[in-house]
Amino acid sequence: MGDAAGSELLLETHAFDRQIDLYGRRVRVTLLKWLREEQKFPSLEALSAQIGVDCEMARQVHRELPHHGECVT
């Protein structure tokens, strides 16, 4: 998938509290809230700390959704 300028668009997502293997499969993702720009980290510890912050922010977004972020079909 490319944007208007022809560069590839990437999205990183996480399935909280689930043990599922989605590698090689097509999935539909709905962007609920932009958390932050891509950034480089000075250390693995700094990256790990930011992932924790990102996860908590994402969980809060899910808590605010009807059905607490569960898929409804």
Secondary structure as UniProt FT lines:
FT   TURN            4..5
FT   TURN            16..17
FT   TURN            23..24
FT   HELIX           44..63
FT   HELIX           66..69
//
